[in-house]
């Protein structure tokens, strides 16, 4: 069983082609700019969300908060009142449950992508699911990750995964610590190994003013990706405050003119490997 935050049955931004994206609950980094902090932790069943829900979509059963999606109006007040960066709306699902959904929609899909949160925290579930996908369909299997996992876990996942998408917060170690609370040594090691194995489909970086948006940092990241291999795509994403909690919740959206300047600098290095 795994904790599933949500499933998008058809998306074109989570890997190549048409994909089913599965977002898993739980994360091991604490990014200041996270747009989905409600995916960080599991519910503690404190009941604050039950009291706040005016539609009766949340209730207690056997000491746990339960969710009735038929009564939910998607106001997200439950997420807003949660002091634990969680949500009562994630569900327990088996690998067979997810596989059946993918299998039933296989004629409209090129593959399945697991994301989060940080999906590799539930790597045993991924192994089970991806083996089912491989044995019974022609769908490709992708993992969208922050890269912060043990190396032996990565090696197991590589055996059943067709591609990885890495969210590289910063290449500079100090910048990475400021943004996430953790250094990036493990992430860089894993990213380079995936690249060597020919599976590093995409790297992306969210530009956050005052943290990782210097010309030097973006140039360094662009050259780093260029020299890694001849195939990985890079994507620059401007910060936006939607969904952000805490320190950066009042930060303005990243300056458009500055973004264009940094994008053009990266484009000169990576050319067609920089994604639009």
N, C-alpha and C positions, 0 to 999 in steps of 0.2 A: 504493500500500500504506500501511497505517496500523498503529500499535501499539495493540492492543485489550486492555484489562485484563480486562474481563468483559462479558457481555451478560445482561440480565434480560429474558426474553421477554414478561413481562406484569407491569406495575406500575401502581398508581393514585396514586403520590405524586410522579411526575416529570413533571408537566404535566397537562393536562385529559384526562379519560377514561382508557381503557385504553391503555397505551403500552409499546413496546419501548424499553428504556433501554440505551444503549451507553456504557460507561465506557472512556475512552481513557487511555493511559499518557503521563505527562509533565505537569509543572506548573511555572508560572513564579512562583508565590508560595511562601512558606515559613511558613505559618500555624502558630503555636505549638500550637493546639488541633486540628490536622488529625487526623481519625479514620482517614484512609487514606494515611499518609505513604509507603506502599509504591508509590503511584502517581506519586511525584515524578520519579524518574529512570529511565533505561534501564539494563538489566543490564550490568555491566562484565565478566561472565564470570570472576569471581575464583575461583569454585568452592567457596566456603564453604558454600553451600546444598547442593551435591552431597554434601559430606562429612557434613552434618547430617541429610540425608534417610535414614531407616532403612528405607524401603519401596522404594527403588530407582526412585522416580518421576522423579528427576532424573539426568541423565547428560551427558557431553560428547560432542559430535559436531562435527567440523570446527572445533574451537576455541571452540564456543559451547555454553552450557548449554541442554539440551533438556528438555522436560517431557512425561511420559506421564501424561495425566489418568486413565487407567484404573487406574493403580497408586496414585494420590494418595488419601490418606485425609482430606485437608483439615485437617491438624493445624496448618498454618501455621508450622511450625518454620523453614522456609526464609525466611519474612518476618522472623521474630524474630532470626535470626542475621545478616541482611543489614545491613552497615554503610553501605550506599549508598542507603537508602530506596528500594528497588526490589523487584522480584519476578521470579522465573524463569518465572512462569506466564502472562505476557502473550503474545499471539500476533500474528503478522503477518497481516493480512487485507486484502483488496481491497474497494473500494466495491461491486463486484459481489457479493462474498460476503455483505456485510451486507444489501445490497438483496434478495438472494434469500431470506434469512431473514425479513426484514420482509414480502416479497411472499407467501411461503408461509403466513404467519400473518395476513395482512391482514384476513381475515374476523373476527378476534377483537381487532383493534386499532383505535384512533382515530388513533394517530400514533406517531412515533418521536422520542425525545429523546437527544441526544448530551451526555455529561457527562464527568467526569474524576475525578482529575487536572484539567487544563484543556484541553478538547477543541479550542479555537480555535488552539492551537499547531500543529495539523494541519489548518488551515483549507482547504487545497486538496483534501484528502480529503473534507471536509464538503461543499464545493461540488459535487464529483463525485457523492457519494452522494445529496444532497438533490435534485439535478437528476434523477437516476434515479427517486427517489420521486415527484417532482412529475409527471414525464412518464408514469408507469406506474401510479400508484395515486391514491386520494383521501385518503391519510394526511396528517396535518399534521406539520410539521417544527419541532422545538423545540431550542433550545440552552440548556444550563445552564452558566453561566460565572461566573468571578470578575471579568470585565470588563476585565482587564488585557491589552489588545491594541491594536495600531496602528489608527488610525481608518480607514485605507484598507482594512484587513482587515474591519472591521466593516461597512463599506458594501457590500463584496462579499457578505458573508454575509446581509445584510438582504434581498437580492434573492431568496434561496431559502428564507428562514426565516419561519415563521408566528408564532413567539413566542420571547421570551427570558426566562430566569429568572436574576436576578443575585444572587449571594451577596455582600452588602455587609458587610464585616467591621466597619467603623466609619465614621462620617461625619467625626468629628474626625481631622484629618490625623496628629497625633502618636500618637493611639491606634492608628491604622491601621498606622503604621510599627512600633510596638511589637509588634503582633500578627503582622505579615506580613513585615517587613523592607523594605517599599516604601510610598511615599506613594500617595494615592488620586486624584490629580488626573486621570490618564488614565481611571480607572474612572468617576469622576463625569461626565466629559465624555461618555463612551460611553453610560452609563446614561441621561443626559438626552436624548441623540440618539435612542436606542431608544424612550424614552417619547414623544418628539415624533412619531415615526413610527407610534405606536399599537401597538407590539409588546412592551411591557414587561408581561409576564403576571404576574410575581411578583418581589418582593424579599424576601430573608430575612436575618436576622442571628442568629448564635449568640452567646448571652450568656456572657461569660467574666469571672468575678469579678476585679475590680481592673483591668480593661482597658477594657471598653466597657459596663459594667452600671450606670452612674450614672443616676439619674432624669433628669438633664439631657440625657444623650446619647440615651437611648431616646426621650425627648420630642422632641428635635431631629430624630431620624431619622423618627419618626412624622409630624411636621408637614411635613418635607421631602417624604415620599411623598404625603401628602395634597394638597400644593400642586403636585406634579408633574403630575397628571392626575386624572381621576375614575374610573379603572378598575383600576389596579394593586393587587394584593393584597400584603399584608405578612405575613410569618411570623416570629415570635420562637421561637427554639429554645434550650432550656437546655443548657449544656455538660454533656457526659458524658465520662468518661475512657477509655471503651472504644476501644482501638486507638491511643491517643495515645502518642507517644514523646517523650523529651527533657524539657524544662523543666516542662511541665504534666502529665506522666504520673502524678504522684501527687496532683494536685489532685482534690478531692472533686467529686461531681456538684453542679451548681448548686442553690442552696437553693430548695426548692419554694415556700416562703412568699414569698420575694423575687421569684421568677418571677411568681407570681400578682399581686403588687402592680404590677410593671412591665407585665405584660400588661393589667391593668385600666386603667392610665394610658394605654397605647397605644390601647386599645379606645375610650376616651372621645374620642380624636381621630379615629381611622379608622373606628370603628363596624363596619359589616359588611365593610369591606375588610381587617380583621385576621382572618387565618385561625386556625381552632381548632388 
